[in-house]
Amino acid sequence: MAAAAAGGGAARGCGATSFQRKAAGGSRLAAIAGTRPSVRHGQLLLSSGLPSLDCVLGGGIAVGTLLLIEEDTYGLYSNLLFKYFLAEGVVCGHDLFVASAKEHPDNILKELPAPLLDDTYRNELGEEGTAVKSEDFQDSMKIAWRYQNLPKMEASPTSSTKFGHYYDISKRMSPELFQSIKRHSFYLHEESSLEPKMKACNMNSAYARLLQSIQRIIYQEGFDGSDPQKKQKTILRIGIQSLGSLLWGDDICSSDTPEDIHSLTKFLYVLRGLLRKSLSACIITVPAHLIQNKAIMERVTNLSDMVVGLESFIGSERETNPLYKDYHGLVHVHQIPRLNSLICDVSDTKDLAFRLKRKLFTIERLHLPPDLSDTVSRASKQELAGSAKLLSSGCGAMAIGKRHLDF
């Protein structure tokens, strides 16, 4: 000990200090697989499973927030976004909690799209990428000159992507990928026999049972931070399908004056409290087009962090309209969260549309033909003017001022 003390005195005599530089360990939250901190507000982000949707939402879905998807008329495309979110959780090794009253969660997981993890898988989309490039070249020859210099949204696979993955919707995910993750399911028809322990005031019993299951998973698995000795932290991805429909025992979709008008809003209020204090993120699909009382939908929107609506062209006049021949529907961004700031992170792109290709579902900037004299009739011109007003109020509602499409 004397030699050590002498050595320490000699070191201090040579100008050394007792302060040591800490090893660069990084943030504990940033080390969670499948996440990254936002460069704008510092919040931890995770991917929605669709890189183009992440771009629209300001980089991804923040941990502890709720993403609400307004279903399209037939629920085809909203169901794809729901599966993308869950598939991304499987690839990143996150825990899953899937709740549904429509179909069994096990059947939903069996239909998740296959991931494109390396170059060998990306080669399968070679034809798709070539088609995208040829379409972009043709669009550059047709669209107005002022659109050519605008930045394009990421819609095709790139080898430099490190956050978020791409998926082939024509193939199913391999069962081997599910072996390394924990799956929790809530099927209402199996849970209906259990009486909920959570006594919620004037809340639907199905919603109370669902909240009880989510709360139990968060506390037991340590997602609330109560177990600091846990070896490796991960994220809990919660997916709830067609919330508010008749299958959940709620009558807001069948009556203008439901028995309990506040049942769904109370559920969302309690759910947000659970998400805020846990390492979790939630996606909910809601049949907004079936809700009779629009005041209820406004409350649901205010209780959600992010709200994205899908408007499908199936069964509408736009399906055969040459103006929208390259797209299958419109994307309306109704709400973006304000995280650690007074304003939200708004994307530069306001007019968005989606299309379903053979292997990919993409969200892209809406391009309409600039010269309408030889391509469409006068009625189509009037519809275009109405569409411009709808897009500026729907997709661009977050922007300062409303800009109409100018031709």
C-alpha positions in Angstrom: 0.0 0.0 0.0 2.9 2.3 0.7 4.3 1.7 -2.8 0.9 2.4 -4.3 0.6 5.6 -2.3 4.1 6.6 -3.4 3.2 5.8 -7.0 0.0 7.9 -6.7 1.9 10.8 -5.2 4.5 10.6 -8.0 1.6 10.7 -10.6 0.1 13.7 -9.0 3.5 15.3 -8.9 3.8 14.9 -12.7 0.7 16.9 -13.3 -1.8 14.1 -13.6 -5.3 14.6 -12.2 -7.7 12.3 -10.4 -10.4 12.8 -13.1 -10.7 10.1 -15.7 -12.5 10.2 -19.0 -15.6 8.0 -19.1 -15.8 5.4 -21.8 -18.2 6.3 -24.6 -21.1 4.1 -23.7 -23.8 6.2 -25.3 -27.3 6.7 -24.0 -29.1 3.6 -22.5 -32.2 4.3 -24.5 -30.4 4.8 -27.8 -28.9 1.2 -27.4 -32.3 -0.4 -27.8 -32.5 -2.3 -31.1 -34.7 -0.8 -33.8 -34.7 2.7 -32.3 -32.8 5.9 -32.8 -33.0 9.4 -31.1 -34.6 12.2 -33.1 -32.2 14.9 -34.2 -35.0 17.5 -33.8 -36.5 16.9 -30.4 -34.3 14.1 -28.8 -37.2 11.7 -28.4 -36.5 8.0 -29.0 -38.1 6.9 -32.3 -39.0 3.6 -33.8 -40.0 2.8 -37.3 -43.6 2.2 -38.4 -42.4 -0.5 -40.9 -43.0 1.8 -43.8 -40.1 4.2 -44.4 -42.2 6.6 -46.5 -44.7 6.9 -43.6 -41.8 7.5 -41.2 -40.8 10.5 -43.3 -44.4 11.8 -43.1 -44.5 11.5 -39.4 -41.2 13.4 -38.8 -38.8 10.5 -38.7 -40.8 7.7 -37.1 -43.1 7.0 -34.1 -41.9 8.3 -30.8 -41.8 5.9 -27.9 -44.7 6.4 -25.6 -47.0 7.8 -28.3 -50.1 6.6 -30.1 -50.6 6.4 -33.8 -54.3 6.4 -35.0 -55.1 5.1 -38.5 -58.4 6.0 -39.9 -59.4 3.0 -41.9 -60.4 3.1 -45.6 -63.8 2.0 -46.6 -63.1 -1.7 -46.9 -60.2 -1.8 -44.4 -57.7 -3.2 -47.0 -54.9 -0.7 -46.9 -55.2 0.2 -43.2 -54.7 -3.5 -42.4 -51.5 -3.4 -44.4 -50.1 -0.5 -42.3 -51.2 -2.5 -39.2 -49.2 -5.5 -40.3 -46.2 -3.4 -41.3 -46.0 -2.1 -37.8 -46.0 -5.6 -36.3 -43.6 -7.0 -38.9 -41.1 -4.3 -38.0 -41.3 -5.3 -34.4 -40.6 -8.9 -35.2 -37.5 -8.0 -37.3 -36.2 -5.6 -34.5 -36.8 -8.2 -31.7 -39.5 -6.1 -30.0 -42.3 -7.6 -27.9 -45.7 -7.7 -29.5 -49.2 -7.2 -28.0 -51.9 -7.8 -30.6 -55.6 -7.2 -29.8 -58.5 -7.8 -32.1 -62.2 -8.6 -32.0 -62.4 -9.4 -35.7 -59.8 -12.2 -36.2 -57.6 -14.1 -34.0 -54.2 -12.4 -33.3 -52.4 -15.6 -34.3 -53.9 -15.5 -37.7 -52.8 -11.8 -38.1 -49.2 -12.7 -37.2 -49.2 -15.6 -39.7 -50.0 -13.1 -42.5 -47.2 -10.6 -41.8 -45.1 -9.7 -44.9 -41.7 -11.2 -45.4 -38.8 -8.8 -44.7 -36.1 -7.8 -47.2 -33.0 -8.0 -44.9 -30.1 -8.2 -47.3 -29.1 -7.8 -51.0 -30.2 -11.3 -51.9 -33.7 -10.4 -50.9 -33.5 -7.0 -52.5 -32.7 -8.6 -55.8 -36.2 -10.0 -55.8 -37.4 -6.4 -56.2 -35.2 -5.7 -59.1 -38.1 -5.6 -61.5 -40.0 -3.4 -59.2 -37.2 -1.0 -58.8 -36.7 -0.8 -62.6 -40.4 -0.1 -63.0 -40.2 2.7 -60.5 -37.3 4.3 -62.3 -39.1 4.1 -65.7 -42.2 5.6 -64.2 -40.2 8.4 -62.6 -38.6 9.1 -66.0 -42.0 9.2 -67.7 -43.4 11.5 -65.0 -40.5 13.9 -65.5 -41.6 14.2 -69.1 -45.2 14.8 -68.2 -45.4 16.8 -65.1 -44.9 20.6 -64.8 -41.4 21.9 -64.7 -41.8 23.3 -61.2 -42.3 19.8 -59.8 -39.0 18.4 -61.1 -36.7 20.0 -58.6 -38.8 18.9 -55.6 -37.3 16.2 -53.4 -38.8 12.7 -53.8 -40.0 10.6 -50.9 -38.2 7.4 -50.3 -40.3 4.7 -51.9 -38.0 2.0 -53.1 -35.4 -0.1 -51.2 -31.9 1.3 -50.7 -28.8 -0.4 -49.3 -28.0 2.5 -47.0 -31.2 2.3 -45.0 -30.4 1.6 -41.4 -33.6 2.6 -39.7 -36.7 0.7 -40.8 -37.0 -2.2 -43.2 -38.8 -3.0 -46.4 -41.2 -5.9 -46.8 -42.5 -8.1 -49.6 -46.3 -8.3 -49.3 -46.4 -11.1 -51.8 -44.7 -13.5 -49.3 -45.3 -14.4 -45.7 -42.8 -14.0 -42.8 -40.9 -17.1 -41.9 -42.0 -18.8 -38.6 -38.4 -18.9 -37.4 -38.3 -15.1 -37.0 -41.0 -15.4 -34.2 -38.9 -17.6 -32.0 -36.8 -14.8 -30.6 -39.6 -12.5 -29.6 -42.4 -12.5 -27.0 -46.0 -12.4 -28.3 -49.0 -11.5 -26.3 -52.5 -11.7 -27.7 -55.9 -10.4 -26.8 -58.8 -12.0 -28.6 -62.1 -10.5 -27.3 -64.1 -13.7 -27.9 -61.7 -15.6 -25.7 -61.5 -12.9 -23.0 -65.3 -12.3 -22.8 -65.8 -14.9 -20.1 -63.4 -13.1 -17.7 -64.8 -10.3 -15.6 -62.5 -7.3 -15.6 -60.9 -6.4 -12.3 -60.4 -2.8 -13.4 -63.6 -1.0 -12.5 -63.8 1.9 -15.0 -66.6 4.4 -14.6 -69.0 4.0 -17.4 -66.5 2.2 -19.7 -67.3 -0.6 -22.1 -66.4 -3.9 -20.4 -64.4 -5.0 -23.5 -62.3 -1.8 -23.2 -61.8 -2.4 -19.5 -60.5 -6.0 -20.1 -58.2 -4.7 -22.8 -56.7 -2.0 -20.6 -56.3 -4.6 -17.8 -54.3 -6.9 -20.2 -52.1 -4.1 -21.5 -51.4 -2.9 -17.9 -50.5 -6.4 -16.8 -48.0 -6.9 -19.6 -46.4 -3.5 -19.1 -45.9 -4.1 -15.3 -45.0 -7.8 -15.4 -42.4 -7.5 -18.3 -40.8 -4.4 -16.8 -41.6 -2.0 -19.6 -42.5 0.6 -16.9 -38.9 0.7 -15.7 -39.7 -1.0 -12.4 -37.1 -3.7 -13.0 -33.8 -2.0 -13.5 -31.9 -5.3 -13.2 -33.3 -6.5 -16.5 -30.5 -7.6 -18.8 -31.6 -6.1 -22.1 -34.3 -3.5 -22.6 -36.7 -3.7 -25.5 -39.9 -2.0 -26.8 -43.4 -3.2 -26.5 -45.4 -2.7 -29.7 -49.1 -2.6 -29.1 -51.5 -3.1 -32.1 -55.3 -2.8 -31.7 -57.4 -3.6 -34.7 -60.8 -1.9 -35.6 -61.3 -0.3 -32.2 -64.7 1.3 -31.8 -66.5 -1.2 -34.2 -69.6 -3.1 -33.2 -67.4 -6.2 -32.6 -66.0 -4.4 -29.5 -69.5 -3.9 -28.1 -69.5 -0.2 -28.9 -72.4 1.4 -30.7 -70.8 4.6 -31.9 -70.7 3.2 -35.4 -74.4 2.3 -35.5 -76.1 5.2 -33.7 -75.8 9.0 -33.7 -76.6 9.0 -30.0 -74.8 6.0 -28.4 -75.5 4.8 -24.9 -72.1 5.7 -23.6 -70.6 8.5 -25.8 -67.4 8.8 -23.7 -66.5 5.1 -23.5 -63.9 5.1 -26.3 -62.4 8.5 -25.3 -62.0 7.2 -21.7 -60.2 4.2 -23.0 -57.8 6.3 -25.0 -57.2 8.7 -22.1 -56.1 5.8 -19.8 -54.1 4.1 -22.6 -52.1 7.3 -23.2 -51.2 7.4 -19.5 -49.9 3.8 -19.7 -47.9 4.6 -22.8 -46.3 7.8 -21.5 -44.6 6.0 -18.6 -43.4 2.9 -20.4 -41.2 1.8 -23.2 -44.0 1.1 -25.6 -45.7 2.5 -28.7 -49.2 1.8 -30.0 -51.0 1.7 -33.4 -54.8 1.7 -33.5 -57.1 1.4 -36.5 -60.5 3.0 -36.2 -63.4 2.8 -38.7 -63.8 6.6 -38.8 -66.1 6.5 -41.8 -68.7 4.5 -39.8 -68.8 6.7 -36.7 -72.1 8.6 -36.9 -71.3 11.4 -34.4 -68.4 13.5 -35.7 -67.9 15.1 -32.3 -66.8 11.7 -31.0 -64.2 11.4 -33.8 -62.9 14.9 -33.0 -62.4 13.8 -29.4 -60.6 10.7 -30.5 -58.3 12.7 -32.7 -57.4 15.1 -29.8 -56.6 12.1 -27.6 -54.2 10.7 -30.2 -50.7 11.8 -30.8 -50.6 11.1 -34.6 -53.6 10.7 -36.8 -53.3 9.5 -40.4 -56.4 8.8 -42.6 -56.6 6.6 -45.7 -59.1 7.4 -48.4 -59.4 4.5 -50.9 -60.6 5.0 -54.5 -62.4 1.6 -54.5 -66.0 2.1 -55.3 -65.7 5.8 -56.0 -65.6 7.9 -59.1 -61.9 8.5 -58.7 -61.2 4.8 -59.4 -61.9 5.4 -63.1 -60.8 9.0 -63.2 -57.7 9.4 -65.4 -56.4 12.0 -63.0 -55.7 9.3 -60.4 -54.9 6.3 -62.6 -51.5 5.9 -61.0 -52.8 5.8 -57.4 -55.1 3.7 -55.3 -56.0 6.3 -52.7 -55.1 9.5 -50.8 -53.3 9.9 -47.5 -54.5 12.6 -45.1 -52.2 13.6 -42.2 -54.6 15.1 -39.7 -52.3 15.4 -36.6 -48.6 15.3 -35.8 -47.3 15.3 -32.2 -45.6 18.3 -30.7 -42.7 16.8 -28.9 -40.5 19.0 -26.7 -41.5 22.0 -28.8 -44.4 24.4 -29.4 -44.8 23.4 -33.0 -45.0 20.0 -34.7 -42.5 18.6 -37.2 -44.4 19.1 -40.5 -43.2 17.4 -43.7 -42.6 19.6 -46.7 -44.9 17.3 -48.7 -48.6 18.1 -48.1 -50.4 16.3 -51.0 -49.9 12.6 -50.5 -51.2 9.5 -52.2 -50.6 5.7 -51.9 -50.5 2.9 -54.4 -50.2 -0.9 -54.0 -47.7 -2.5 -56.3 -47.1 -6.2 -56.8 -44.7 -6.4 -53.8 -44.7 -3.0 -52.2 -47.1 -0.5 -50.6 -45.8 3.0 -51.0 -46.8 6.5 -50.0 -45.8 9.1 -52.6 -46.3 12.7 -53.5 -49.4 13.2 -55.5 -48.7 14.3 -59.1 -51.6 15.4 -61.3 -51.3 16.1 -65.0 -50.7 19.8 -65.6 -52.5 20.1 -69.0 -56.2 19.1 -68.7 -57.5 20.3 -72.0 -56.9 17.1 -73.9 -57.1 14.5 -71.2 -60.2 15.1 -69.1 -63.6 16.6 -69.4 -64.9 19.8 -67.9 -66.5 17.7 -65.0 -63.1 16.3 -64.2 -61.7 19.8 -64.1 -64.3 20.8 -61.6 -63.5 17.7 -59.5 -59.8 18.5 -59.6 -60.5 22.0 -58.2 -62.5 20.3 -55.4 -59.7 17.8 -54.8 -57.2 20.6 -54.5 -59.3 22.2 -51.8 -59.7 18.9 -50.0 -56.0 18.1 -50.2 -55.0 21.5 -48.9 -57.4 21.2 -46.0 -56.7 17.5 -45.2 -53.1 16.7 -46.0 -51.8 20.2 -45.4 -53.8 21.1 -42.4 -50.7 21.3 -40.2 -49.0 23.9 -42.4 -49.3 27.6 -41.8 -51.8 28.8 -44.3 -53.6 26.7 -47.0 -52.2 26.3 -50.4 -54.3 25.1 -53.3 -52.8 23.3 -56.2 -52.1 25.8 -58.9 -52.3 24.8 -62.6 
